[in-house]
Amino acid sequence: MSKNRGRFTPEFRAAAVHEVIGNSRSIADVARQHGIVAQTLGNWVTAYREAHVSGPESELTASERAKMKELERQVRELQMENDFLGKSVAFFAKKHR
């Protein structure tokens, strides 16, 4: 075992994770800045995300959720139009024979 194991305080870990998640910085960049191994910081970030994510939409902002709902509505409309066009092609193909 390493002598340095567990030498980081919870406050230090939280601050490093916040820089990655809150400030959208890369794990390697933050790890380099704080003098820690990138894999270690990556483990902290993964643990934080697993502990604090309550659902797939919790990571989205309000505007992103609104955009997602709009895109889902457009997909439904396009699927209905596609179904209609498929049926009309089948109808005219049958009538043309």
Residue, then its C-alpha position, 0 to 999 in steps of 0.5 A: m500500500s502507498k503511504n500517500r493513500g487517503r491524503f486528500t481531504p473531502e473538501f479538496r476532492a469536492a473542489a477538484v470535482h467541482e472544477v471538472i463538473g461545474n466549470s467544464r474543464s477536462i479531468a487531465d487539466v484539473a489533475r495536472q493543476h492540482g498535482i494529482v493523478a488523472q485516474t484518481l480524479g476521474n474516479w472521484v468525478t465518476a463517484y460524484r456523478e453516480a451519487h448525484v444523478s437522479g435521472p437522465e434529465s437532471e443533467l439538462t438545463a431548462s432550455e435543453r429540456a425544452k429543445m428536447k421536447e420540441l425535437e421529440r414532437q417533430v420526430r412524432e410528426l415526421q413519423m406520422e407523415n412517413d406512415f401516411l406517405g407509405k400508405s398512400v404509395a401502397f394505395f396508388a400502387k394497388k390502384h395502378r395495377 
